[in-house]
Amino acid sequence: MAEDSKIILDNDQTQGTIQISPRVLEIIAGYAASEVDGVSKMYGSFANSVSELLGRSDHRRGVKLVNADNDLVIDVDVYVEYGVSVPKVAAKIQKRIKQQVTLMTNLEVAEVNVHVKGVVALPEEQQFDPDNLFGDDTQNDGGKD
């Protein structure tokens, strides 16, 4: 969970102070990570899973932000798809999160630590045979000869 303090943006073009909640940065990082090809889903707690079942999507799921001495460190917990190169997907996650946070907030991210919590196999495509709806190999003609 992120610290409760606000992060103040330094921007010479503003006419006042801009504050961003750490929660917003976690949401940005969560979206960015989940959009990377090869990421199956974000890791979350039991409470996150229950919230999702109730229709409340938490895009901070699997993301932790630490702001120490103006260095942003983001930890991301993900499940990857079976068959992908884990180091390549992790590098894409790191790059994507850094890009999105910088683009949207003008803040620099010092580190993005990717924690792969598991591998998810893609569901096998089921073959549907319209001539054999019940999967029987034998034909049943209802007892007629």
Secondary structure as a PSIPRED ss2 file (coil, helix, strand):
# PSIPRED VFORMAT (PSIPRED V4.0)

   1 M C   1.000  0.000  0.000
   2 A C   1.000  0.000  0.000
   3 E C   1.000  0.000  0.000
   4 D C   1.000  0.000  0.000
   5 S C   1.000  0.000  0.000
   6 K C   1.000  0.000  0.000
   7 I E   0.000  0.000  1.000
   8 I E   0.000  0.000  1.000
   9 L E   0.000  0.000  1.000
  10 D C   1.000  0.000  0.000
  11 N C   1.000  0.000  0.000
  12 D C   1.000  0.000  0.000
  13 Q C   1.000  0.000  0.000
  14 T C   1.000  0.000  0.000
  15 Q C   1.000  0.000  0.000
  16 G C   1.000  0.000  0.000
  17 T C   1.000  0.000  0.000
  18 I E   0.000  0.000  1.000
  19 Q E   0.000  0.000  1.000
  20 I E   0.000  0.000  1.000
  21 S C   1.000  0.000  0.000
  22 P H   0.000  1.000  0.000
  23 R H   0.000  1.000  0.000
  24 V H   0.000  1.000  0.000
  25 L H   0.000  1.000  0.000
  26 E H   0.000  1.000  0.000
  27 I H   0.000  1.000  0.000
  28 I H   0.000  1.000  0.000
  29 A H   0.000  1.000  0.000
  30 G H   0.000  1.000  0.000
  31 Y H   0.000  1.000  0.000
  32 A H   0.000  1.000  0.000
  33 A H   0.000  1.000  0.000
  34 S H   0.000  1.000  0.000
  35 E C   1.000  0.000  0.000
  36 V C   1.000  0.000  0.000
  37 D C   1.000  0.000  0.000
  38 G C   1.000  0.000  0.000
  39 V E   0.000  0.000  1.000
  40 S E   0.000  0.000  1.000
  41 K E   0.000  0.000  1.000
  42 M E   0.000  0.000  1.000
  43 Y C   1.000  0.000  0.000
  44 G C   1.000  0.000  0.000
  45 S C   1.000  0.000  0.000
  46 F H   0.000  1.000  0.000
  47 A H   0.000  1.000  0.000
  48 N H   0.000  1.000  0.000
  49 S H   0.000  1.000  0.000
  50 V H   0.000  1.000  0.000
  51 S H   0.000  1.000  0.000
  52 E H   0.000  1.000  0.000
  53 L H   0.000  1.000  0.000
  54 L C   1.000  0.000  0.000
  55 G C   1.000  0.000  0.000
  56 R C   1.000  0.000  0.000
  57 S C   1.000  0.000  0.000
  58 D C   1.000  0.000  0.000
  59 H C   1.000  0.000  0.000
  60 R C   1.000  0.000  0.000
  61 R C   1.000  0.000  0.000
  62 G C   1.000  0.000  0.000
  63 V E   0.000  0.000  1.000
  64 K E   0.000  0.000  1.000
  65 L E   0.000  0.000  1.000
  66 V E   0.000  0.000  1.000
  67 N E   0.000  0.000  1.000
  68 A E   0.000  0.000  1.000
  69 D C   1.000  0.000  0.000
  70 N C   1.000  0.000  0.000
  71 D E   0.000  0.000  1.000
  72 L E   0.000  0.000  1.000
  73 V E   0.000  0.000  1.000
  74 I E   0.000  0.000  1.000
  75 D E   0.000  0.000  1.000
  76 V E   0.000  0.000  1.000
  77 D E   0.000  0.000  1.000
  78 V E   0.000  0.000  1.000
  79 Y E   0.000  0.000  1.000
  80 V E   0.000  0.000  1.000
  81 E E   0.000  0.000  1.000
  82 Y C   1.000  0.000  0.000
  83 G C   1.000  0.000  0.000
  84 V C   1.000  0.000  0.000
  85 S C   1.000  0.000  0.000
  86 V H   0.000  1.000  0.000
  87 P H   0.000  1.000  0.000
  88 K H   0.000  1.000  0.000
  89 V H   0.000  1.000  0.000
  90 A H   0.000  1.000  0.000
  91 A H   0.000  1.000  0.000
  92 K H   0.000  1.000  0.000
  93 I H   0.000  1.000  0.000
  94 Q H   0.000  1.000  0.000
  95 K H   0.000  1.000  0.000
  96 R H   0.000  1.000  0.000
  97 I H   0.000  1.000  0.000
  98 K H   0.000  1.000  0.000
  99 Q H   0.000  1.000  0.000
 100 Q H   0.000  1.000  0.000
 101 V H   0.000  1.000  0.000
 102 T H   0.000  1.000  0.000
 103 L H   0.000  1.000  0.000
 104 M H   0.000  1.000  0.000
 105 T H   0.000  1.000  0.000
 106 N C   1.000  0.000  0.000
 107 L C   1.000  0.000  0.000
 108 E C   1.000  0.000  0.000
 109 V E   0.000  0.000  1.000
 110 A E   0.000  0.000  1.000
 111 E E   0.000  0.000  1.000
 112 V E   0.000  0.000  1.000
 113 N E   0.000  0.000  1.000
 114 V E   0.000  0.000  1.000
 115 H E   0.000  0.000  1.000
 116 V E   0.000  0.000  1.000
 117 K E   0.000  0.000  1.000
 118 G E   0.000  0.000  1.000
 119 V E   0.000  0.000  1.000
 120 V E   0.000  0.000  1.000
 121 A C   1.000  0.000  0.000
 122 L C   1.000  0.000  0.000
 123 P C   1.000  0.000  0.000
 124 E C   1.000  0.000  0.000
 125 E C   1.000  0.000  0.000
 126 Q C   1.000  0.000  0.000
 127 Q C   1.000  0.000  0.000
 128 F C   1.000  0.000  0.000
 129 D C   1.000  0.000  0.000
 130 P C   1.000  0.000  0.000
 131 D C   1.000  0.000  0.000
 132 N C   1.000  0.000  0.000
 133 L C   1.000  0.000  0.000
 134 F C   1.000  0.000  0.000
 135 G C   1.000  0.000  0.000
 136 D C   1.000  0.000  0.000
 137 D C   1.000  0.000  0.000
 138 T C   1.000  0.000  0.000
 139 Q C   1.000  0.000  0.000
 140 N C   1.000  0.000  0.000
 141 D C   1.000  0.000  0.000
 142 G C   1.000  0.000  0.000
 143 G C   1.000  0.000  0.000
 144 K C   1.000  0.000  0.000
 145 D C   1.000  0.000  0.000
